[in-house]
Amino acid sequence: MRSKKGKMFINQEIKKEIFKDYSPRKDIKDTGSPESQIALFTYRIEYLTHHLKEHPKDNSTKQGLLKLVGKRRALLDYLKRKDIQRYRNIIEKLGIRR
C-alpha cells in the first residue's frame, strides 16, 4: 500500500469502493459530494493513525494527519449547515464521534 517514495498509495479499486459505498447517488464517479470526500478522508485518517501508533516520532505524518482532520471537520460542518439529515447519516455510517 506504499509507493516507492514511501507515501501512502490508495489504489483505484479502494477509491471506487469508498465512493460507491458512501456517495448519496451510489455512483463511483460521484467524487465531489461531501459524503464521498468525508469517507475518503476518514479512510486516510485511519491509515495515518495506525502508522503513527507504530512510528510515534514521525512529526511530518502527524502534521498531515492534523490537516486531514481539519479538512474533514470543515466538510462535516458544511454538511451540517446545508443538510442535517445527510450529516447525521454520514456520521452514523462512518462511526465518527462528534
Secondary structure, DSSP 4 states (H G I P E B T S, - for coil): -B-TTS-B---HHHHHHHHHHH-TT--TT--SSHHHHHHHHHHHHHHHHHHHHH-TT-HHHHHHHHHHHHHHHHHHHHHHHH-HHHHHHHHHHHT---
